[in-house]
């Protein structure tokens, strides 16, 4: 029985649902080029082993909590990048758009200004402003047909100029609002951390069991219950293990909890909603999607708006972590790190393929590599070369696997 027949609702015979049958199907999928997150997992293991041998502090609780905080902004921005790549476009302005959000939130909390507002309102306004910028830039792509590379490259230059003009001779705007600063600098108590792990594990258990029960009720193929149980136990072990490790130092960071919430939300949007299915359809073949009745223009507009919103929230996290914004806000390697994170995590540059979790997996690789190089005391040149090599390897692998999948008819 084919995987396609099983997927559309044909009940699976017992032998098709056995561990051996599942393993054989997985092996055939790997041979056909569907390797999932395996390359990322292997890369993470190798990076961890190498840098632990170079510096034993690499796996300490203190460095672990630092790593979670450091990667929060890149992961958040990369979530928006995933959506843009899924429709086969690119957004080169996300770095400086995040800087715009940082400047807006810093200006709105400035005590000597006439527009000082509450921290939560300042964050909301900053994210909204950048989301609207994304919508504005996306309109050139979706309505006028201007290539996204050109539009967002112009945006990169323009918003960099806006940041420098706004801050001017002041150089740095210090953020004194404790609520804004706590976005990246608040750590939960030990008890609160374990409670978060319990809630995450419980919600995953309920969602998984609900899916299994629903599929079986409708006679649809489902995973072997041993595998289902292993996933539930594995997620709980990871959740409680991460919290335990973090509690050895400062505790579980709020910034990473925010990342988890965003990942769950946008994974649901991408994989469980009509809009998400339309995003994949447009990325797979925009003309076919249009003929199928999908409003391609609106999908592109909303995706660029999502990209802007995620860049804005990432910029708030960065400004919060530094307790300030300066003339270089949104600059440096932020743009390349966010795009590299999405691609390294498994999102295709050719559109139509990838998952939101790619943002986290790729950011783990990028941030772990950068963190290890910093601890080892190596130069920034090594960091740039290593990141570039990994990015090239990821894109090359994606190209080769796509060809293999096409030959296998997947």
C-alpha positions as CSV (number, residue, x, y, z in Angstrom):
1,X,0.0,0.0,0.0
2,X,1.4,3.4,-1.0
3,X,2.0,6.3,1.4
4,X,-0.4,8.4,-0.6
5,X,-3.2,5.9,-0.1
6,X,-2.5,5.8,3.6
7,X,-2.5,9.6,3.8
8,X,-5.9,10.1,2.3
9,X,-7.8,8.0,4.8
10,X,-7.4,4.3,3.9
11,X,-7.1,2.3,7.1
12,X,-3.6,0.8,7.5
13,X,-3.3,-3.0,7.8
14,X,-1.4,-4.1,11.0
15,X,1.8,-4.9,9.0
16,X,1.8,-1.4,7.5
17,X,1.7,0.1,10.9
18,X,4.5,-2.0,12.4
19,X,7.8,-0.5,13.5
20,X,9.6,-2.4,10.8
21,X,7.3,-1.1,8.1
22,X,7.6,2.5,9.3
23,X,11.4,2.1,9.4
24,X,11.4,0.8,5.8
25,X,9.2,3.7,4.6
26,X,11.5,6.2,6.4
27,X,14.6,4.6,4.8
28,X,13.0,4.8,1.4
29,X,12.2,8.5,2.0
30,X,15.8,9.2,3.0
31,X,17.1,7.5,-0.1
32,X,14.7,9.6,-2.1
33,X,16.2,12.8,-0.6
34,X,13.7,13.5,2.2
35,X,16.2,13.6,5.1
36,X,14.3,16.0,7.4
37,X,16.3,17.7,10.1
38,X,19.0,14.9,10.2
39,X,21.8,17.1,8.7
40,X,21.1,19.9,11.2
41,X,21.2,17.4,14.1
42,X,24.5,15.9,12.9
43,X,25.9,19.4,12.5
44,X,24.9,20.4,16.0
45,X,26.4,17.3,17.5
46,X,29.7,17.9,15.7
47,X,29.8,21.6,16.7
48,X,29.1,20.7,20.3
49,X,31.8,18.0,20.4
50,X,34.4,20.2,18.8
51,X,33.9,23.3,21.0
52,X,33.5,21.3,24.2
53,X,37.0,19.8,23.5
54,X,38.3,23.3,22.8
55,X,36.7,24.9,25.9
56,X,34.9,22.8,28.6
57,X,32.9,26.0,29.6
58,X,30.9,25.5,26.4
59,X,28.4,23.2,28.1
60,X,28.1,25.0,31.4
61,X,24.7,26.2,32.5
62,X,25.8,29.8,32.3
63,X,26.8,29.6,28.7
64,X,23.6,27.6,27.9
65,X,21.4,30.4,29.2
66,X,23.5,32.9,27.4
67,X,23.0,30.9,24.2
68,X,19.2,30.8,24.6
69,X,19.1,34.6,25.0
70,X,21.5,35.3,22.2
71,X,19.6,33.2,19.7
72,X,16.2,34.5,20.6
73,X,16.3,37.6,18.3
74,X,17.8,35.7,15.3
75,X,15.2,32.9,15.6
76,X,12.3,35.4,15.8
77,X,13.5,37.2,12.7
78,X,14.1,33.9,10.9
79,X,10.5,32.8,11.4
80,X,9.5,35.7,9.2
81,X,12.2,34.7,6.7
82,X,10.8,31.2,6.5
83,X,7.4,32.5,5.3
84,X,9.1,34.8,2.7
85,X,11.2,31.9,1.4
86,X,8.2,29.6,1.3
87,X,6.6,31.8,-1.4
88,X,9.9,32.0,-3.3
89,X,10.8,35.6,-2.4
90,X,13.5,37.2,-0.4
91,X,13.6,40.1,2.2
92,X,17.0,41.8,2.5
93,X,15.6,44.7,4.7
94,X,14.8,42.6,7.8
95,X,18.0,43.6,9.6
96,X,17.5,47.3,9.5
97,X,13.7,47.0,9.9
98,X,14.5,45.3,13.2
99,X,16.7,48.3,13.9
100,X,13.7,50.6,13.2
101,X,11.7,48.7,15.8
102,X,14.5,49.2,18.3
103,X,14.6,52.9,17.6
104,X,10.9,53.3,17.9
105,X,10.6,51.5,21.2
106,X,13.6,53.4,22.5
107,X,12.1,56.8,21.5
108,X,8.7,56.0,22.9
109,X,10.1,55.1,26.4
110,X,12.5,58.1,26.5
111,X,11.6,59.9,29.7
112,X,12.3,63.4,28.4
113,X,10.1,63.0,25.3
114,X,6.5,64.3,25.0
115,X,5.3,60.9,23.6
116,X,6.5,58.6,26.4
117,X,4.2,55.6,26.7
118,X,4.0,52.4,28.7
119,X,6.5,49.7,27.8
120,X,3.9,47.2,26.5
121,X,2.3,49.9,24.3
122,X,5.8,51.0,23.0
123,X,6.6,47.4,22.0
124,X,3.2,47.0,20.3
125,X,3.6,50.2,18.4
126,X,7.2,49.3,17.3
127,X,6.1,45.9,16.0
128,X,3.1,47.4,14.2
129,X,5.2,50.1,12.6
130,X,7.6,47.6,11.1
131,X,4.7,45.3,10.1
132,X,3.3,48.2,8.1
133,X,6.7,48.8,6.5
134,X,6.7,45.1,5.5
135,X,3.2,45.5,4.0
136,X,4.3,48.7,2.1
137,X,7.4,47.0,0.7
138,X,5.4,43.9,-0.2
139,X,2.9,45.9,-2.2
140,X,5.7,46.7,-4.7
141,X,6.3,43.0,-5.1
142,X,2.7,41.8,-5.0
143,X,0.9,44.6,-6.9
144,X,3.5,46.1,-9.2
145,X,5.6,43.0,-9.8
146,X,8.9,44.6,-8.8
147,X,11.4,41.9,-7.9
148,X,11.6,41.4,-4.1
149,X,15.4,41.5,-4.2
150,X,15.4,45.0,-5.6
151,X,12.6,46.3,-3.3
152,X,14.1,45.0,-0.1
153,X,17.6,45.9,-1.1
154,X,16.3,49.5,-1.5
155,X,14.6,49.1,1.9
156,X,17.9,47.9,3.5
157,X,19.6,51.1,2.4
158,X,16.6,53.4,3.1
159,X,16.0,52.2,6.7
160,X,19.6,52.2,7.5
161,X,19.6,55.9,6.6
162,X,16.5,56.5,8.7
163,X,18.1,54.9,11.7
164,X,21.3,57.1,11.4
165,X,19.2,60.2,10.8
166,X,16.9,59.6,13.7
167,X,19.6,58.9,16.3
168,X,22.0,61.4,14.8
169,X,24.7,62.9,17.0
170,X,23.1,61.4,20.1
171,X,24.9,58.2,19.1
172,X,23.1,55.9,21.6
173,X,19.6,55.9,23.1
174,X,19.5,54.2,26.5
175,X,16.4,52.2,27.4
176,X,15.5,52.7,31.0
177,X,12.0,51.1,31.0
178,X,12.4,47.9,33.0
179,X,9.5,46.1,31.3
180,X,11.2,46.6,27.9
181,X,14.6,45.5,29.2
182,X,13.0,42.4,30.8
183,X,12.0,41.1,27.4
184,X,15.6,39.7,27.0
185,X,16.9,40.0,30.5
186,X,14.2,38.3,32.7
187,X,14.7,34.8,34.0
188,X,12.1,32.7,35.6
189,X,12.5,31.2,39.0
190,X,13.2,27.4,39.3
191,X,9.6,26.6,40.2
192,X,8.2,28.7,37.4
193,X,10.6,27.1,34.9
194,X,9.4,23.6,35.9
195,X,5.8,24.7,35.6
196,X,6.5,26.0,32.1
197,X,8.0,22.6,31.2
198,X,5.0,20.8,32.6
199,X,2.6,23.0,30.7
200,X,4.5,22.5,27.4
201,X,4.7,18.8,27.9
202,X,1.0,18.6,28.9
203,X,-0.2,20.6,25.9
204,X,1.9,18.5,23.6
205,X,0.5,15.3,25.1
206,X,-3.1,16.5,24.7
207,X,-2.5,17.7,21.1
208,X,-0.8,14.4,20.1
209,X,-3.5,12.2,21.7
210,X,-6.3,14.3,20.2
211,X,-4.7,13.9,16.8
212,X,-4.3,10.1,17.2
213,X,-7.9,9.7,18.4
214,X,-9.4,11.9,15.6
215,X,-7.5,10.0,12.9
216,X,-8.4,6.6,14.2
217,X,-12.0,7.7,14.6
218,X,-12.1,8.5,10.9
219,X,-10.1,5.4,9.9
220,X,-7.0,7.3,8.8
221,X,-3.5,5.9,9.0
222,X,-1.6,7.0,12.2
223,X,1.8,6.4,13.7
224,X,2.6,3.3,15.7
225,X,1.6,4.0,19.3
226,X,5.1,3.1,20.4
227,X,6.5,6.0,18.3
228,X,3.7,8.3,19.6
229,X,4.7,7.5,23.2
230,X,8.3,8.0,22.4
231,X,7.6,11.4,20.9
232,X,5.6,12.4,24.0
233,X,8.3,11.2,26.4
234,X,11.1,12.7,24.3
235,X,9.5,16.1,24.3
236,X,8.9,16.0,28.0
237,X,12.5,14.9,28.6
238,X,13.8,17.8,26.5
239,X,11.6,20.3,28.2
240,X,12.5,19.3,31.7
241,X,16.1,18.8,30.8
242,X,16.4,22.3,29.4
243,X,14.8,23.9,32.4
244,X,16.9,21.8,34.8
245,X,20.1,22.9,33.0
246,X,19.0,26.6,32.9
247,X,18.1,26.5,36.6
248,X,21.6,25.6,37.4
249,X,22.5,29.2,36.6
250,X,20.0,32.1,36.2
251,X,16.9,30.2,35.3
252,X,14.8,29.8,32.1
253,X,14.8,33.0,30.0
254,X,11.6,34.8,29.1
255,X,13.0,35.6,25.6
256,X,13.2,31.8,24.8
257,X,9.7,31.2,26.1
258,X,8.6,33.9,23.7
259,X,10.4,32.1,20.9
260,X,8.6,28.8,21.8
261,X,5.2,30.6,21.7
262,X,5.9,32.1,18.3
263,X,7.1,28.8,16.9
264,X,4.0,27.0,18.0
265,X,1.7,29.8,16.8
266,X,3.3,30.1,13.3
267,X,3.7,26.4,12.9
268,X,-0.1,26.1,13.5
269,X,-0.7,28.9,11.0
270,X,1.6,27.3,8.3
271,X,0.4,23.7,8.7
272,X,-3.2,23.9,10.0
273,X,-4.8,26.9,8.3
274,X,-6.1,27.6,4.8
275,X,-3.7,30.6,4.7
276,X,-0.7,28.3,5.4
277,X,-1.7,25.8,2.7
278,X,-2.0,28.7,0.3
279,X,1.5,29.9,1.2
280,X,2.9,26.5,0.2
281,X,0.8,26.5,-2.9
282,X,2.1,29.9,-4.1
283,X,5.7,28.9,-3.4
284,X,5.3,25.6,-5.2
285,X,3.7,27.2,-8.4
286,X,2.3,30.7,-8.2
287,X,0.5,30.4,-11.6
288,X,-1.1,27.1,-10.7
289,X,-2.2,28.6,-7.3
290,X,-3.7,31.6,-9.1
291,X,-5.7,29.3,-11.5
292,X,-6.9,27.3,-8.5
293,X,-8.5,30.5,-7.1
294,X,-5.9,31.5,-4.6
295,X,-5.4,35.3,-4.2
296,X,-1.7,35.2,-4.8
297,X,-1.4,39.0,-4.3
298,X,-2.9,39.0,-0.9
299,X,-0.8,36.0,0.2
300,X,2.4,37.9,-0.8
301,X,1.2,41.0,1.0
302,X,0.4,39.1,4.3
303,X,3.7,37.2,4.1
304,X,5.8,40.4,3.8
305,X,3.7,41.8,6.7
306,X,4.6,38.8,8.8
307,X,8.2,39.2,7.9
308,X,8.1,42.8,9.0
309,X,6.4,42.0,12.3
310,X,8.9,39.3,13.2
311,X,11.8,41.6,12.3
312,X,10.2,44.2,14.6
313,X,9.8,41.8,17.5
314,X,13.4,40.6,16.9
315,X,14.6,44.2,17.0
316,X,12.8,44.7,20.3
317,X,14.6,41.7,21.8
318,X,17.9,42.9,20.5
319,X,17.4,46.4,21.9
320,X,16.2,44.9,25.2
321,X,19.3,42.7,25.5
322,X,21.6,45.7,25.0
323,X,19.4,48.1,27.0
324,X,19.9,50.6,24.2
325,X,20.0,51.2,20.4
326,X,22.8,52.9,18.5
327,X,23.7,53.9,14.9
328,X,24.5,50.2,14.0
329,X,21.1,48.9,15.2
330,X,20.1,46.1,12.9
331,X,23.5,46.0,11.2
332,X,26.4,43.6,11.4
333,X,25.6,40.0,10.4
334,X,22.0,40.1,11.6
335,X,20.5,39.9,8.1
336,X,22.7,37.1,7.0
337,X,22.3,35.2,10.2
338,X,18.5,35.3,10.0
339,X,18.5,34.2,6.3
340,X,21.2,31.5,7.0
341,X,19.2,30.2,9.9
342,X,16.1,29.6,7.8
343,X,18.1,28.0,5.0
344,X,20.3,25.9,7.2
345,X,17.3,24.7,9.1
346,X,15.8,23.2,5.9
347,X,13.7,25.9,4.2
348,X,14.3,25.8,0.5
349,X,15.4,28.9,-1.4
350,X,13.3,27.7,-4.3
351,X,10.0,28.1,-2.5
352,X,7.3,25.7,-1.4
353,X,9.2,23.6,1.0
354,X,10.2,24.1,4.6
355,X,8.8,24.3,8.1
356,X,8.7,27.1,10.8
357,X,10.8,24.9,13.0
358,X,13.6,25.5,10.5
359,X,14.1,28.9,12.0
360,X,14.9,27.4,15.4
361,X,17.1,24.6,14.1
362,X,19.1,26.9,11.8
363,X,19.5,29.5,14.6
364,X,20.8,26.8,16.9
365,X,23.5,26.0,14.4
366,X,24.4,29.6,13.7
367,X,24.3,30.7,17.4
368,X,26.1,27.6,18.7
369,X,28.9,28.1,16.1
370,X,29.3,31.8,16.9
371,X,29.2,31.1,20.7
372,X,31.8,28.4,20.5
373,X,34.1,30.5,18.4
374,X,33.8,33.4,20.9
375,X,34.6,31.1,23.8
376,X,37.5,29.6,22.0
377,X,39.0,33.1,21.5
378,X,39.1,32.7,17.7
379,X,38.9,35.7,15.5
380,X,35.7,37.0,13.8
381,X,37.3,36.0,10.5
382,X,36.9,32.4,11.4
383,X,33.3,32.9,12.4
384,X,32.5,34.5,9.0
385,X,34.3,31.8,7.1
386,X,32.6,29.0,9.1
387,X,29.1,30.5,8.8
388,X,29.6,31.0,5.0
389,X,30.8,27.4,4.5
390,X,27.8,26.0,6.4
391,X,25.4,28.2,4.5
392,X,26.9,27.1,1.1
393,X,26.8,23.5,2.3
394,X,23.1,23.8,3.3
395,X,22.1,25.4,-0.1
396,X,24.1,22.8,-2.0
397,X,22.5,20.0,0.0
398,X,19.0,21.5,-0.6
399,X,19.7,21.7,-4.4
400,X,20.9,18.1,-4.6
401,X,18.1,16.7,-2.4
402,X,15.5,18.6,-4.5
403,X,16.9,17.0,-7.7
404,X,16.8,13.5,-6.0
405,X,13.2,14.0,-4.9
406,X,12.2,15.1,-8.4
407,X,13.7,12.0,-9.9
408,X,11.9,9.9,-7.2
409,X,8.6,11.6,-8.1
410,X,8.1,13.2,-4.7
